[in-house]
Amino acid sequence: MSAQDKAANTGDKIKGKAKEAAGRLTGNERLEAEGQADQVKGDAKQAGEKIKDVFKD
């Protein structure tokens, strides 16, 4: 996994956590759900990158 991809995936997770927290604070369920979705997206991308790395070696 390239460092750039890893940073982007981590960025998605951090962005998701921030959105989720903001949604909780404001009572905005949609924003909270978007935050959770962003976190899942970051995790899925990271898992995909790890799988690619396994097959590269």
KAKAPE-V264755 format. One record per residue. N is the residue number from 0. SS is DSSP state (h for helix, s for strand, l for the rest). Layout:
BEGIN
n->N ss->SS
n->N ss->SS
END
This chain:
BEGIN
n->0 ss->l
n->1 ss->l
n->2 ss->h
n->3 ss->h
n->4 ss->h
n->5 ss->h
n->6 ss->h
n->7 ss->h
n->8 ss->h
n->9 ss->h
n->10 ss->h
n->11 ss->h
n->12 ss->h
n->13 ss->h
n->14 ss->h
n->15 ss->h
n->16 ss->h
n->17 ss->h
n->18 ss->h
n->19 ss->h
n->20 ss->h
n->21 ss->h
n->22 ss->h
n->23 ss->h
n->24 ss->h
n->25 ss->h
n->26 ss->l
n->27 ss->l
n->28 ss->h
n->29 ss->h
n->30 ss->h
n->31 ss->h
n->32 ss->h
n->33 ss->h
n->34 ss->h
n->35 ss->h
n->36 ss->h
n->37 ss->h
n->38 ss->h
n->39 ss->h
n->40 ss->h
n->41 ss->h
n->42 ss->h
n->43 ss->h
n->44 ss->h
n->45 ss->h
n->46 ss->h
n->47 ss->h
n->48 ss->h
n->49 ss->h
n->50 ss->h
n->51 ss->h
n->52 ss->h
n->53 ss->h
n->54 ss->h
n->55 ss->h
n->56 ss->l
END
